[in-house]
Amino acid sequence: MSLSPKLLSLVTKLSELGASSIEITELLEQVGEDAGEEEVYEALKRINPELAEEFRKEMNLIIWRSDLRREPFRRDRIVKSLVRETGISKSLAEKIAREVEERLRTSELTFITSSLVRELALIRLVEYGLEDAYKRYLRLGVPVYDLLVMVKKGKNDLAKRLAGRLLLQYSILFLLPKTLAEGLFDGFLEIRGIYNPFVPFAATYYTRISDVDRWFEGLARYLYEPSYVDVPSIYVPSFLEEPHIEVLKHLAKPLGAILWSNEEIEGVLRSEDPVYSFGTAPERRILDYVVVDVEKLSIMTPRYLERLEEVAKALETYQERKREFVKASNLYVKLKGIENVPEKEKIPDLFSPFRIL
């Protein structure tokens, strides 16, 4: 006899409670495939009243899920998710699931969320010393207090800021080598693209059109359309006159845009390569703009050259990890305050795999 997933779950729970095969067979003869908890409970009262009460007690443990559904607690769900998401053995996952269930049943809580169930499992992973499994099983997000602070600061960009916080957590936990994460927290390193690691950090508006009016029309379309771009990048052609360039500079500031050119233009980044092309490129590309405050690091430690070498190697690892999501991932590096440190001539060689701005 083929059972619906819902009824199979209820029968499994009865088996765990000690129901005999005869009692389960008798129950299945009395209820339909779509039977719910109440129908099963009423049938059980006629078969085995004590078992019925045990079943009701078990079913009273209701989980409120994040997808706006409620369902009875199922230990097997924890086991499956632990094995699938962390790679630990099934026997250990079953042990953790039993411990989580015991903790919930002794808590006397009336509002149990799937987040709480996961948190209890996470605590057990920590207690068993499984740090990697703990990281893989984490649920990313923000505390309620932080959410309310964001709401008070402004509702219009709330979704973007929430997504940025979540993606930042992912970047720190899974994309960044430990050396880079430490650099971020120590304050001498800045990686612009980690708030949205799966999309281009900067795409460039670059066109051969030499008519000023048409050039600005194209720029307007570029700024409006590429919602996947975190930081717009605009190539400043030599035919633009000074008033046009001043307009661009005023426009770039609120947009956080990068202005670049292969010509010498005051207030515009000088670069032979686009900062950065996307969309018309033969391969999908992504850029991170990395700022290393060499002067600050040299004040923090006399071993700053060794630390910089570690950072450079870690950046290569970071670049490779991002290539899991894009065909090519490239980093630009800006060395800040390099002119104020000793042995400055050695530093560019450490970052030779990257374009130095």
C-alpha positions as CSV (number, residue, x, y, z in Angstrom):
1,M,0.0,0.0,0.0
2,S,1.4,3.4,-1.1
3,L,1.0,6.1,1.6
4,S,0.9,9.8,1.0
5,P,3.9,11.7,2.5
6,K,1.6,13.3,5.1
7,L,0.1,10.0,6.3
8,L,3.5,8.2,6.1
9,S,4.9,10.8,8.5
10,L,2.1,10.2,11.0
11,V,2.6,6.5,10.8
12,T,6.3,6.8,11.3
13,K,5.7,8.9,14.4
14,L,3.3,6.2,15.7
15,S,5.9,3.6,15.1
16,E,8.4,5.6,17.2
17,L,5.8,5.8,19.9
18,G,5.6,2.0,20.1
19,A,2.6,1.3,18.0
20,S,2.4,-2.3,16.9
21,S,2.1,-3.3,13.3
22,I,-1.5,-4.6,14.0
23,E,-2.5,-1.2,15.5
24,I,-1.0,0.6,12.5
25,T,-2.8,-1.7,10.0
26,E,-6.1,-1.2,11.8
27,L,-5.6,2.6,11.8
28,L,-4.9,2.6,8.0
29,E,-8.2,0.7,7.5
30,Q,-10.1,3.5,9.3
31,V,-8.5,6.6,7.8
32,G,-8.0,7.9,4.3
33,E,-4.9,9.0,2.4
34,D,-5.5,12.7,3.3
35,A,-6.1,12.0,7.0
36,G,-4.9,14.8,9.3
37,E,-3.8,14.7,12.9
38,E,-7.3,15.0,14.4
39,E,-8.7,12.2,12.2
40,V,-5.8,9.9,13.2
41,Y,-6.2,10.9,16.8
42,E,-9.9,10.0,16.8
43,A,-9.2,6.7,15.1
44,L,-6.5,5.9,17.6
45,K,-8.8,6.6,20.6
46,R,-10.9,3.7,19.4
47,I,-7.9,1.4,18.9
48,N,-5.6,2.3,21.8
49,P,-6.6,5.3,24.0
50,E,-3.2,5.6,25.7
51,L,-1.4,5.6,22.4
52,A,-3.8,8.3,21.2
53,E,-2.9,10.6,24.0
54,E,0.8,10.0,23.5
55,F,0.3,10.8,19.8
56,R,-1.6,14.0,20.6
57,K,1.2,15.1,23.0
58,E,3.8,14.5,20.3
59,M,1.7,16.4,17.7
60,N,1.4,19.4,20.0
61,L,5.0,20.3,19.2
62,I,4.2,22.5,16.2
63,I,6.9,24.2,14.1
64,W,6.3,27.6,12.6
65,R,8.3,27.7,9.3
66,S,9.8,30.7,7.6
67,D,7.7,30.0,4.5
68,L,4.5,30.8,6.5
69,R,3.5,27.2,7.1
70,R,3.0,25.3,10.4
71,E,3.6,21.5,10.8
72,P,4.3,19.0,13.5
73,F,7.9,18.6,14.6
74,R,9.6,15.9,12.6
75,R,13.0,14.7,13.8
76,D,13.8,13.2,10.4
77,R,13.7,16.6,8.8
78,I,16.6,17.7,11.1
79,V,18.5,14.5,10.3
80,K,18.1,15.0,6.5
81,S,19.0,18.7,6.5
82,L,22.1,18.1,8.7
83,V,23.4,15.3,6.5
84,R,22.6,17.3,3.3
85,E,24.0,20.7,4.4
86,T,26.9,19.7,6.6
87,G,28.1,16.3,5.4
88,I,28.2,14.8,8.9
89,S,27.3,11.1,9.4
90,K,23.7,10.1,9.6
91,S,24.2,8.5,13.1
92,L,25.6,11.8,14.5
93,A,22.8,13.7,12.8
94,E,20.2,11.4,14.4
95,K,21.9,11.9,17.8
96,I,21.7,15.7,17.4
97,A,18.1,15.6,16.2
98,R,17.1,13.6,19.3
99,E,18.9,16.1,21.6
100,V,17.2,19.0,19.9
101,E,13.8,17.3,20.2
102,E,14.4,16.6,23.9
103,R,15.4,20.2,24.5
104,L,12.2,21.5,22.8
105,R,9.9,19.1,24.7
106,T,11.3,20.2,28.1
107,S,11.2,23.9,27.2
108,E,7.4,24.3,27.5
109,L,7.6,26.9,24.7
110,T,4.3,27.5,22.8
111,F,5.9,29.3,19.8
112,I,8.6,27.2,18.2
113,T,10.1,28.5,14.9
114,S,12.2,26.6,12.4
115,S,14.9,29.2,13.1
116,L,15.0,28.1,16.8
117,V,15.2,24.4,15.8
118,R,18.2,25.2,13.6
119,E,19.8,27.3,16.4
120,L,19.6,24.4,18.8
121,A,21.2,22.1,16.2
122,L,23.9,24.7,15.7
123,I,24.7,24.8,19.4
124,R,25.1,21.0,19.4
125,L,27.5,21.2,16.4
126,V,29.6,23.7,18.3
127,E,29.6,21.5,21.4
128,Y,30.8,18.6,19.3
129,G,33.6,20.8,17.9
130,L,32.4,20.7,14.3
131,E,33.3,24.3,13.3
132,D,33.0,23.7,9.5
133,A,29.7,22.0,9.8
134,Y,28.5,24.8,12.0
135,K,29.4,27.4,9.3
136,R,27.6,25.4,6.6
137,Y,24.5,25.0,8.7
138,L,24.2,28.7,9.6
139,R,21.1,30.7,8.6
140,L,22.2,34.1,7.4
141,G,20.2,37.2,8.3
142,V,20.0,40.2,10.7
143,P,18.7,40.5,14.3
144,V,15.2,42.0,14.8
145,Y,16.7,45.1,16.4
146,D,19.0,45.8,13.5
147,L,16.0,45.4,11.1
148,L,14.0,48.0,13.0
149,V,17.0,50.4,13.0
150,M,17.2,50.1,9.2
151,V,13.5,50.7,8.9
152,K,13.8,54.0,10.9
153,K,16.7,55.1,8.8
154,G,14.8,54.7,5.6
155,K,12.3,52.3,4.0
156,N,13.1,52.9,0.3
157,D,16.4,51.0,0.1
158,L,15.6,48.6,2.9
159,A,15.6,45.5,0.7
160,K,18.9,46.4,-0.8
161,R,20.5,47.0,2.6
162,L,19.2,43.8,4.0
163,A,20.5,41.9,1.0
164,G,23.8,43.6,1.4
165,R,24.1,42.5,5.0
166,L,23.2,38.9,4.1
167,L,25.6,38.7,1.2
168,L,28.4,40.3,3.3
169,Q,27.9,37.5,5.8
170,Y,28.2,34.9,3.1
171,S,31.3,36.5,1.7
172,I,33.1,36.6,5.1
173,L,32.1,33.0,5.9
174,F,32.6,31.3,2.6
175,L,34.4,33.4,0.0
176,L,37.1,35.2,1.9
177,P,40.2,33.4,3.1
178,K,40.8,34.0,6.8
179,T,43.6,36.4,6.1
180,L,41.4,38.7,4.1
181,A,38.6,38.6,6.7
182,E,41.1,39.5,9.4
183,G,42.3,42.4,7.2
184,L,38.7,43.7,6.9
185,F,38.2,43.6,10.7
186,D,41.7,45.1,11.4
187,G,40.7,48.0,9.1
188,F,43.6,48.1,6.7
189,L,41.8,46.2,3.9
190,E,38.7,47.1,1.9
191,I,37.0,44.9,-0.7
192,R,34.3,46.8,-2.5
193,G,32.5,43.9,-4.1
194,I,31.8,41.7,-1.1
195,Y,28.3,43.2,-0.5
196,N,27.2,41.6,-3.7
197,P,29.7,38.9,-4.6
198,F,27.7,37.3,-7.5
199,V,27.3,40.3,-9.8
200,P,29.6,42.8,-11.4
201,F,31.0,45.3,-9.0
202,A,31.5,47.9,-11.8
203,A,30.5,47.9,-15.4
204,T,31.7,50.5,-17.8
205,Y,29.8,52.7,-20.3
206,Y,32.2,52.8,-23.2
207,T,31.1,53.8,-26.8
208,R,32.7,55.0,-30.0
209,I,30.0,57.6,-30.5
210,S,31.6,61.0,-30.8
211,D,28.4,63.1,-30.9
212,V,28.0,64.7,-27.5
213,D,24.2,64.6,-27.4
214,R,24.1,61.0,-28.5
215,W,26.9,60.1,-26.0
216,F,24.9,61.5,-23.1
217,E,21.7,59.7,-24.3
218,G,23.7,56.4,-24.3
219,L,25.0,57.2,-20.8
220,A,21.4,57.8,-19.6
221,R,20.3,54.4,-20.9
222,Y,23.4,52.7,-19.3
223,L,22.7,54.2,-15.9
224,Y,19.0,53.3,-16.0
225,E,19.2,49.7,-17.3
226,P,22.1,47.7,-15.6
227,S,20.5,47.1,-12.2
228,Y,23.0,44.3,-11.7
229,V,25.8,46.8,-11.4
230,D,26.9,47.9,-7.9
231,V,29.2,50.7,-9.0
232,P,28.7,52.4,-12.4
233,S,31.9,53.1,-14.4
234,I,32.0,55.7,-17.1
235,Y,34.7,56.1,-19.8
236,V,35.4,59.8,-20.3
237,P,36.3,60.4,-23.9
238,S,38.7,63.1,-25.0
239,F,36.1,64.9,-27.2
240,L,34.1,66.0,-24.1
241,E,34.7,69.6,-23.2
242,E,35.4,70.9,-19.7
243,P,31.8,71.8,-18.9
244,H,30.6,68.3,-19.8
245,I,33.3,66.7,-17.6
246,E,32.3,68.9,-14.7
247,V,28.7,67.7,-15.2
248,L,30.0,64.1,-15.1
249,K,31.9,64.7,-11.9
250,H,28.8,66.1,-10.2
251,L,26.8,63.1,-11.4
252,A,29.4,60.6,-10.3
253,K,29.4,61.6,-6.7
254,P,25.8,60.6,-5.7
255,L,26.0,57.5,-7.9
256,G,29.3,56.4,-6.5
257,A,30.5,56.0,-10.1
258,I,34.0,55.6,-11.3
259,L,35.2,58.0,-14.0
260,W,38.2,56.7,-16.0
261,S,40.0,57.5,-19.2
262,N,43.2,56.5,-21.0
263,E,43.8,60.3,-21.4
264,E,45.2,62.6,-18.7
265,I,42.0,64.4,-17.4
266,E,42.0,66.1,-14.0
267,G,39.9,64.3,-11.4
268,V,39.5,61.2,-13.7
269,L,41.1,57.9,-13.0
270,R,43.9,57.1,-15.6
271,S,43.7,53.6,-16.8
272,E,44.6,51.8,-20.1
273,D,42.0,49.1,-19.3
274,P,38.3,49.5,-18.7
275,V,37.3,49.8,-15.0
276,Y,35.3,47.7,-15.9
277,S,33.7,46.2,-19.1
278,F,30.7,43.9,-18.9
279,G,27.8,42.9,-21.2
280,T,29.6,43.2,-24.5
281,A,32.6,41.2,-23.3
282,P,33.1,37.7,-24.8
283,E,33.1,36.2,-21.3
284,R,31.2,37.1,-18.3
285,R,33.5,39.1,-16.1
286,I,33.4,40.5,-12.6
287,L,35.6,43.0,-10.9
288,D,36.5,43.7,-7.2
289,Y,38.2,46.9,-6.4
290,V,40.5,46.2,-3.4
291,V,42.1,48.9,-1.3
292,V,45.1,48.0,0.9
293,D,46.1,50.7,3.4
294,V,49.8,49.9,3.5
295,E,50.6,52.8,5.8
296,K,48.0,51.7,8.4
297,L,49.3,48.1,8.3
298,S,52.9,49.3,8.8
299,I,51.9,51.1,11.9
300,M,50.1,48.0,13.2
301,T,53.0,45.6,12.8
302,P,56.7,45.7,11.9
303,R,56.0,42.5,9.9
304,Y,53.8,44.4,7.5
305,L,55.7,43.0,4.4
306,E,55.0,39.4,5.5
307,R,51.4,40.3,6.1
308,L,51.1,41.9,2.7
309,E,52.5,38.8,1.1
310,E,49.9,36.7,2.9
311,V,47.2,39.2,1.7
312,A,48.3,38.9,-1.9
313,K,48.2,35.1,-1.8
314,A,44.8,35.2,-0.1
315,L,43.5,37.5,-2.8
316,E,44.4,35.0,-5.5
317,T,42.4,32.3,-3.5
318,Y,39.5,34.7,-3.2
319,Q,39.6,35.4,-7.0
320,E,39.5,31.7,-7.7
321,R,36.6,31.1,-5.4
322,K,34.6,33.7,-7.2
323,R,35.2,32.0,-10.5
324,E,32.7,29.3,-9.3
325,F,30.0,31.8,-10.1
326,V,31.5,33.6,-13.1
327,K,33.7,32.6,-16.0
328,A,36.4,35.1,-15.2
329,S,37.0,37.1,-12.0
330,N,39.5,39.9,-11.8
331,L,40.8,42.1,-9.0
332,Y,42.1,45.6,-9.2
333,V,44.3,46.6,-6.2
334,K,44.9,50.1,-4.9
335,L,47.8,50.5,-2.5
336,K,47.1,53.3,-0.1
337,G,49.8,55.3,1.7
338,I,52.6,53.2,0.0
339,E,54.7,56.4,-0.4
340,N,55.0,56.7,3.4
341,V,56.4,53.3,4.3
342,P,60.0,51.9,4.2
343,E,60.9,49.2,1.6
344,K,58.0,50.5,-0.6
345,E,59.8,49.4,-3.8
346,K,59.2,45.7,-2.8
347,I,55.4,46.0,-2.3
348,P,54.2,46.2,-6.0
349,D,55.9,42.9,-6.8
350,L,53.8,41.2,-4.1
351,F,50.7,42.2,-5.9
352,S,52.0,41.6,-9.5
353,P,49.2,39.1,-10.3
354,F,46.7,42.0,-10.1
355,R,46.2,45.3,-11.9
356,I,47.5,48.0,-9.5
357,L,45.6,51.3,-9.7
